[in-house]
Amino acid sequence: MDTIIYHNPACGTSRNTLALIRAAGIEPVVVEYLKTPPDREAIRALAGAMGQPLRALLREKGALFTELGLGDPALSEEQILDAIAAHPVLLNRPIVATPLGTRLCRPSETVLALLPPQSGRISGEDGEDLDPPGRA
């Protein structure tokens, strides 16, 4: 399985996550989901791989979330899926899939749990040095 990142280059967290993946020596498949949106089944599969409901993939920031009433807890999974499929900007990012799992990587250092152990220091999203457990 390849490493895949659902990426928005305008997002700092997404850029940092991509940099951490590359620092691990991995060149991921980069899916710029605003240019090439995943279809309904791919969105459903991402949520399933994460073990999360579709609501967990929703980006709540921005006017569109509010305009579409997506905060309504009565919305069904299908209605949420319809909204994400119709408006890919509603897909939270970055989502990373590796052989070790699939996660929403917010903050960006969340991706470290999906990568093979690294040696040396790793910088986090805010530039701080990270020394995660299990990393040399």
N, CA and C atoms as a LAMMPS dump frame, in Angstrom:
ITEM: TIMESTEP
0
ITEM: NUMBER OF ATOMS
408
ITEM: BOX BOUNDS ff ff ff
-5.0000000000000000e+02 5.0000000000000000e+02
-5.0000000000000000e+02 5.0000000000000000e+02
-5.0000000000000000e+02 5.0000000000000000e+02
ITEM: ATOMS id mol type element x y z
1 1 1 N 0.837 -1.188 0
2 1 2 C 0 0 0
3 1 3 C 0.875 1.243 0
4 2 1 N 0.538 2.179 -0.86
5 2 2 C 1.24 3.456 -0.901
6 2 3 C 0.796 4.338 0.256
7 3 1 N 1.611 5.317 0.567
8 3 2 C 1.216 6.364 1.494
9 3 3 C 0.496 7.424 0.677
10 4 1 N -0.691 7.813 1.138
11 4 2 C -1.518 8.782 0.419
12 4 3 C -1.85 9.916 1.369
13 5 1 N -1.743 11.144 0.882
14 5 2 C -2.16 12.301 1.656
15 5 3 C -3.206 13.068 0.861
16 6 1 N -4.34 13.303 1.493
17 6 2 C -5.378 14.163 0.922
18 6 3 C -5.007 15.565 1.384
19 7 1 N -4.53 16.363 0.431
20 7 2 C -3.736 17.556 0.707
21 7 3 C -4.364 18.805 0.121
22 8 1 N -4.247 19.895 0.876
23 8 2 C -4.591 21.219 0.383
24 8 3 C -3.339 22.067 0.557
25 9 1 N -2.657 22.431 -0.545
26 9 2 C -1.409 23.171 -0.422
27 9 3 C -1.56 24.545 0.212
28 10 1 N -2.778 25.076 0.307
29 10 2 C -3.006 26.363 0.958
30 10 3 C -3.075 26.243 2.478
31 11 1 N -3.099 25.018 2.996
32 11 2 C -3.247 24.766 4.433
33 11 3 C -1.878 24.49 5.057
34 12 1 N -1.513 25.271 6.067
35 12 2 C -0.228 25.082 6.738
36 12 3 C -0.088 23.718 7.385
37 13 1 N -1.141 23.237 8.02
38 13 2 C -1.093 21.913 8.647
39 13 3 C -0.859 20.839 7.597
40 14 1 N -1.516 20.973 6.458
41 14 2 C -1.344 19.997 5.381
42 14 3 C 0.084 20.052 4.834
43 15 1 N 0.616 21.247 4.646
44 15 2 C 2 21.386 4.159
45 15 3 C 2.99 20.785 5.148
46 16 1 N 2.784 21.043 6.445
47 16 2 C 3.686 20.489 7.464
48 16 3 C 3.608 18.969 7.508
49 17 1 N 2.413 18.439 7.374
50 17 2 C 2.239 16.981 7.382
51 17 3 C 2.964 16.362 6.193
52 18 1 N 2.816 16.956 5.032
53 18 2 C 3.517 16.467 3.845
54 18 3 C 5.032 16.523 4.05
55 19 1 N 5.519 17.592 4.659
56 19 2 C 6.959 17.713 4.919
57 19 3 C 7.433 16.622 5.88
58 20 1 N 6.64 16.302 6.899
59 20 2 C 7.028 15.235 7.831
60 20 3 C 7.074 13.88 7.136
61 21 1 N 6.136 13.628 6.242
62 21 2 C 6.148 12.369 5.492
63 21 3 C 7.409 12.279 4.644
64 22 1 N 7.715 13.378 3.949
65 22 2 C 8.912 13.388 3.095
66 22 3 C 10.189 13.291 3.908
67 23 1 N 10.206 13.901 5.106
68 23 2 C 11.382 13.809 5.978
69 23 3 C 11.622 12.375 6.421
70 24 1 N 10.578 11.553 6.39
71 24 2 C 10.706 10.13 6.731
72 24 3 C 11.211 9.314 5.538
73 25 1 N 11.49 9.997 4.426
74 25 2 C 11.999 9.304 3.247
75 25 3 C 10.916 8.68 2.393
76 26 1 N 9.693 9.135 2.568
77 26 2 C 8.559 8.588 1.82
78 26 3 C 8.038 9.657 0.873
79 27 1 N 7.881 9.302 -0.371
80 27 2 C 7.23 10.201 -1.329
81 27 3 C 5.803 9.699 -1.503
82 28 1 N 4.86 10.403 -0.879
83 28 2 C 3.479 9.92 -0.9
84 28 3 C 2.778 10.23 -2.213
85 29 1 N 1.676 9.567 -2.424
86 29 2 C 0.739 9.953 -3.474
87 29 3 C 0.007 11.161 -2.899
88 30 1 N 0.111 12.285 -3.579
89 30 2 C -0.514 13.52 -3.108
90 30 3 C -1.805 13.729 -3.888
91 31 1 N -2.91 13.711 -3.173
92 31 2 C -4.211 13.95 -3.788
93 31 3 C -4.646 15.35 -3.381
94 32 1 N -4.566 16.278 -4.315
95 32 2 C -5.07 17.626 -4.052
96 32 3 C -6.578 17.552 -4.238
97 33 1 N -7.259 17.273 -3.138
98 33 2 C -8.672 16.906 -3.195
99 33 3 C -9.589 18.036 -3.665
100 34 1 N -9.108 19.277 -3.664
101 34 2 C -9.939 20.353 -4.213
102 34 3 C -9.894 20.335 -5.743
103 35 1 N -8.793 19.843 -6.303
104 35 2 C -8.657 19.713 -7.761
105 35 3 C -9.213 18.383 -8.251
106 36 1 N -8.981 17.33 -7.472
107 36 2 C -9.414 15.981 -7.826
108 36 3 C -10.168 15.403 -6.633
109 37 1 N -11.435 15.773 -6.477
110 37 2 C -12.18 15.316 -5.302
111 37 3 C -12.386 13.806 -5.298
112 38 1 N -12.301 13.211 -4.11
113 38 2 C -12.616 11.782 -4.018
114 38 3 C -14.112 11.574 -4.249
115 39 1 N -14.461 10.43 -4.823
116 39 2 C -15.882 10.146 -5.034
117 39 3 C -16.509 9.679 -3.722
118 40 1 N -17.809 9.47 -3.764
119 40 2 C -18.562 9.096 -2.567
120 40 3 C -17.992 7.843 -1.894
121 41 1 N -17.665 6.84 -2.703
122 41 2 C -17.157 5.595 -2.115
123 41 3 C -15.783 5.793 -1.484
124 42 1 N -14.938 6.628 -2.09
125 42 2 C -13.623 6.907 -1.504
126 42 3 C -13.775 7.648 -0.178
127 43 1 N -14.713 8.589 -0.112
128 43 2 C -14.96 9.319 1.135
129 43 3 C -15.45 8.351 2.209
130 44 1 N -16.394 7.501 1.835
131 44 2 C -16.924 6.507 2.778
132 44 3 C -15.794 5.565 3.241
133 45 1 N -14.927 5.16 2.315
134 45 2 C -13.823 4.257 2.657
135 45 3 C -12.831 4.93 3.609
136 46 1 N -12.572 6.223 3.422
137 46 2 C -11.673 6.933 4.333
138 46 3 C -12.232 6.925 5.753
139 47 1 N -13.511 7.254 5.88
140 47 2 C -14.136 7.251 7.201
141 47 3 C -14.064 5.852 7.814
142 48 1 N -14.341 4.83 7.008
143 48 2 C -14.271 3.455 7.5
144 48 3 C -12.873 3.074 7.944
145 49 1 N -11.869 3.448 7.162
146 49 2 C -10.482 3.13 7.509
147 49 3 C -10.054 3.835 8.794
148 50 1 N -10.647 5.007 9.03
149 50 2 C -10.342 5.75 10.255
150 50 3 C -11.154 5.237 11.443
151 51 1 N -12.184 4.417 11.146
152 51 2 C -13.058 3.948 12.206
153 51 3 C -13.909 5.069 12.775
154 52 1 N -14.242 6.025 11.92
155 52 2 C -14.975 7.205 12.346
156 52 3 C -16.246 7.37 11.523
157 53 1 N -17.243 8.062 12.071
158 53 2 C -18.413 8.403 11.254
159 53 3 C -18.026 9.485 10.243
160 54 1 N -18.817 9.621 9.209
161 54 2 C -18.528 10.634 8.187
162 54 3 C -18.445 12.041 8.783
163 55 1 N -19.218 12.291 9.817
164 55 2 C -19.187 13.609 10.464
165 55 3 C -17.775 13.984 10.91
166 56 1 N -16.954 13.001 11.269
167 56 2 C -15.582 13.265 11.711
168 56 3 C -14.707 13.803 10.587
169 57 1 N -15.126 13.632 9.339
170 57 2 C -14.37 14.131 8.203
171 57 3 C -14.762 15.556 7.807
172 58 1 N -15.811 16.085 8.427
173 58 2 C -16.304 17.421 8.08
174 58 3 C -15.406 18.514 8.635
175 59 1 N -15.085 19.455 7.771
176 59 2 C -14.381 20.658 8.204
177 59 3 C -15.439 21.65 8.651
178 60 1 N -15.395 22.019 9.914
179 60 2 C -16.42 22.891 10.486
180 60 3 C -16.12 24.366 10.306
181 61 1 N -14.87 24.704 10.008
182 61 2 C -14.515 26.101 9.781
183 61 3 C -15.044 26.547 8.426
184 62 1 N -15.393 27.786 8.343
185 62 2 C -15.852 28.33 7.07
186 62 3 C -17.362 28.469 7.026
187 63 1 N -17.797 29.385 6.203
188 63 2 C -19.214 29.731 6.117
189 63 3 C -20.059 28.598 5.545
190 64 1 N -19.506 27.789 4.641
191 64 2 C -20.288 26.76 3.977
192 64 3 C -20.875 25.753 4.966
193 65 1 N -20.107 25.378 5.96
194 65 2 C -20.582 24.443 6.991
195 65 3 C -21.858 24.986 7.634
196 66 1 N -21.824 26.256 7.994
197 66 2 C -22.975 26.893 8.64
198 66 3 C -24.123 27.079 7.66
199 67 1 N -23.798 27.56 6.455
200 67 2 C -24.833 27.806 5.436
201 67 3 C -25.625 26.54 5.121
202 68 1 N -24.947 25.404 5.086
203 68 2 C -25.605 24.145 4.758
204 68 3 C -26.24 23.467 5.974
205 69 1 N -26.096 24.075 7.142
206 69 2 C -26.701 23.509 8.348
207 69 3 C -26.091 22.185 8.768
208 70 1 N -24.789 22.02 8.513
209 70 2 C -24.152 20.727 8.762
210 70 3 C -23.885 20.438 10.233
211 71 1 N -24.123 21.41 11.097
212 71 2 C -23.99 21.18 12.524
213 71 3 C -25.196 20.47 13.121
214 72 1 N -26.231 20.288 12.325
215 72 2 C -27.462 19.646 12.785
216 72 3 C -27.192 18.173 13.096
217 73 1 N -27.318 17.756 14.36
218 73 2 C -27.027 16.356 14.713
219 73 3 C -28.018 15.36 14.106
220 74 1 N -29.128 15.853 13.584
221 74 2 C -30.129 14.948 12.985
222 74 3 C -29.771 14.545 11.558
223 75 1 N -28.744 15.168 10.971
224 75 2 C -28.361 14.808 9.604
225 75 3 C -27.872 13.365 9.547
226 76 1 N -28.286 12.674 8.509
227 76 2 C -27.867 11.282 8.327
228 76 3 C -26.46 11.226 7.725
229 77 1 N -25.873 10.052 7.792
230 77 2 C -24.565 9.829 7.162
231 77 3 C -24.649 10.128 5.659
232 78 1 N -25.741 9.747 5.029
233 78 2 C -25.901 9.99 3.587
234 78 3 C -25.961 11.473 3.279
235 79 1 N -26.627 12.252 4.128
236 79 2 C -26.689 13.695 3.914
237 79 3 C -25.313 14.337 4.076
238 80 1 N -24.554 13.864 5.041
239 80 2 C -23.193 14.37 5.232
240 80 3 C -22.324 13.973 4.044
241 81 1 N -22.451 12.742 3.596
242 81 2 C -21.707 12.276 2.431
243 81 3 C -22.066 13.102 1.201
244 82 1 N -23.351 13.385 1.002
245 82 2 C -23.784 14.229 -0.11
246 82 3 C -23.101 15.593 -0.063
247 83 1 N -23.04 16.19 1.122
248 83 2 C -22.447 17.519 1.271
249 83 3 C -20.952 17.503 0.95
250 84 1 N -20.23 16.514 1.481
251 84 2 C -18.782 16.444 1.22
252 84 3 C -18.525 16.176 -0.259
253 85 1 N -19.292 15.285 -0.851
254 85 2 C -19.101 14.968 -2.273
255 85 3 C -19.397 16.179 -3.155
256 86 1 N -20.41 16.961 -2.791
257 86 2 C -20.773 18.138 -3.585
258 86 3 C -19.833 19.316 -3.343
259 87 1 N -19.243 19.371 -2.154
260 87 2 C -18.385 20.501 -1.763
261 87 3 C -17.109 19.963 -1.113
262 88 1 N -16.104 19.574 -1.902
263 88 2 C -14.901 18.954 -1.339
264 88 3 C -14.181 19.818 -0.299
265 89 1 N -14.415 21.129 -0.32
266 89 2 C -13.79 21.99 0.68
267 89 3 C -14.245 21.62 2.092
268 90 1 N -15.341 20.886 2.21
269 90 2 C -15.836 20.444 3.508
270 90 3 C -15.06 19.253 4.069
271 91 1 N -14.204 18.632 3.264
272 91 2 C -13.397 17.506 3.741
273 91 3 C -12.266 18.05 4.597
274 92 1 N -12.215 17.634 5.838
275 92 2 C -11.151 18.1 6.71
276 92 3 C -9.822 17.544 6.221
277 93 1 N -8.761 18.23 6.537
278 93 2 C -7.456 17.846 6.021
279 93 3 C -6.373 18.126 7.041
280 94 1 N -5.249 17.489 6.804
281 94 2 C -4.958 16.445 5.827
282 94 3 C -5.324 15.073 6.373
283 95 1 N -5.789 14.241 5.504
284 95 2 C -6.025 12.831 5.849
285 95 3 C -4.891 12.048 5.214
286 96 1 N -4.272 11.189 6.011
287 96 2 C -3.137 10.394 5.538
288 96 3 C -3.459 8.919 5.731
289 97 1 N -3.197 8.146 4.69
290 97 2 C -3.353 6.691 4.736
291 97 3 C -1.992 6.06 4.466
292 98 1 N -1.561 5.18 5.352
293 98 2 C -0.304 4.449 5.191
294 98 3 C -0.578 2.986 5.547
295 99 1 N 0.409 2.122 5.349
296 99 2 C 0.214 0.733 5.78
297 99 3 C -0.053 0.606 7.286
298 100 1 N 0.265 1.651 8.063
299 100 2 C 0.057 1.611 9.506
300 100 3 C -1.28 2.19 9.948
301 101 1 N -2.075 2.686 8.994
302 101 2 C -3.388 3.208 9.36
303 101 3 C -3.767 4.452 8.578
304 102 1 N -4.942 4.967 8.904
305 102 2 C -5.48 6.161 8.258
306 102 3 C -5.971 7.098 9.34
307 103 1 N -5.581 8.383 9.235
308 103 2 C -5.964 9.355 10.259
309 103 3 C -6.097 10.748 9.666
310 104 1 N -6.908 11.547 10.347
311 104 2 C -6.889 12.977 10.14
312 104 3 C -5.682 13.478 10.925
313 105 1 N -4.772 14.147 10.265
314 105 2 C -3.507 14.537 10.895
315 105 3 C -3.518 16.008 11.304
316 106 1 N -4.33 16.297 12.31
317 106 2 C -4.404 17.607 12.935
318 106 3 C -4.177 17.399 14.423
319 107 1 N -3.115 17.868 14.99
320 107 2 C -2.012 18.608 14.397
321 107 3 C -1.149 17.711 13.504
322 108 1 N -0.274 18.352 12.765
323 108 2 C 0.499 17.624 11.755
324 108 3 C 1.342 16.497 12.34
325 109 1 N 1.81 16.652 13.57
326 109 2 C 2.662 15.599 14.137
327 109 3 C 1.913 14.303 14.41
328 110 1 N 0.594 14.32 14.274
329 110 2 C -0.201 13.09 14.382
330 110 3 C 0.263 12.066 13.356
331 111 1 N 0.795 12.548 12.23
332 111 2 C 1.244 11.642 11.171
333 111 3 C 2.383 10.741 11.622
334 112 1 N 3.124 11.141 12.637
335 112 2 C 4.276 10.349 13.071
336 112 3 C 3.885 8.935 13.484
337 113 1 N 2.696 8.767 14.007
338 113 2 C 2.219 7.433 14.4
339 113 3 C 1.958 6.545 13.194
340 114 1 N 1.87 7.143 12.006
341 114 2 C 1.592 6.39 10.777
342 114 3 C 2.844 6.128 9.953
343 115 1 N 3.999 6.568 10.464
344 115 2 C 5.254 6.451 9.715
345 115 3 C 6.212 5.507 10.426
346 116 1 N 7.151 4.932 9.668
347 116 2 C 8.158 4.088 10.319
348 116 3 C 9.018 4.93 11.269
349 117 1 N 9.595 4.323 12.299
350 117 2 C 10.445 5.074 13.235
351 117 3 C 11.55 5.825 12.503
352 118 1 N 11.838 7.03 12.997
353 118 2 C 12.854 7.893 12.399
354 118 3 C 13.972 8.141 13.396
355 119 1 N 15.159 8.402 12.878
356 119 2 C 16.259 8.813 13.748
357 119 3 C 16.427 10.32 13.612
358 120 1 N 16.997 10.919 14.627
359 120 2 C 17.212 12.355 14.594
360 120 3 C 16.009 13.129 15.101
361 121 1 N 16.161 14.432 15.115
362 121 2 C 15.111 15.318 15.613
363 121 3 C 14.106 15.616 14.508
364 122 1 N 12.868 15.811 14.917
365 122 2 C 11.791 16.138 13.994
366 122 3 C 11.142 17.417 14.498
367 123 1 N 10.877 18.358 13.592
368 123 2 C 10.22 19.608 13.977
369 123 3 C 8.727 19.477 13.812
370 124 1 N 8 20.015 14.776
371 124 2 C 6.55 19.979 14.751
372 124 3 C 5.955 21.139 13.995
373 125 1 N 4.641 21.219 14.016
374 125 2 C 3.894 22.219 13.273
375 125 3 C 4.28 23.638 13.649
376 126 1 N 4.599 23.876 14.913
377 126 2 C 4.95 25.214 15.361
378 126 3 C 6.461 25.416 15.407
379 127 1 N 7.215 24.512 14.786
380 127 2 C 8.659 24.629 14.737
381 127 3 C 9.369 24.031 15.944
382 128 1 N 8.616 23.539 16.928
383 128 2 C 9.236 22.96 18.115
384 128 3 C 9.835 21.603 17.768
385 129 1 N 10.918 21.266 18.475
386 129 2 C 11.522 19.949 18.29
387 129 3 C 10.635 18.906 18.947
388 130 1 N 10.397 17.808 18.225
389 130 2 C 9.613 16.705 18.75
390 130 3 C 10.541 15.535 19.005
391 131 1 N 10.32 14.851 20.049
392 131 2 C 11.047 13.626 20.337
393 131 3 C 10.024 12.602 20.796
394 132 1 N 9.181 12.141 19.836
395 132 2 C 8.101 11.246 20.221
396 132 3 C 8.614 9.945 20.812
397 133 1 N 7.833 9.345 21.733
398 133 2 C 8.224 8.052 22.293
399 133 3 C 8.446 7.031 21.173
400 134 1 N 9.494 6.245 21.323
401 134 2 C 9.785 5.203 20.341
402 134 3 C 10.625 5.703 19.175
403 135 1 N 10.962 6.965 19.18
404 135 2 C 11.799 7.523 18.112
405 135 3 C 13.182 7.764 18.689
406 136 1 N 14.208 7.376 17.93
407 136 2 C 15.588 7.548 18.402
408 136 3 C 16.121 8.902 17.993
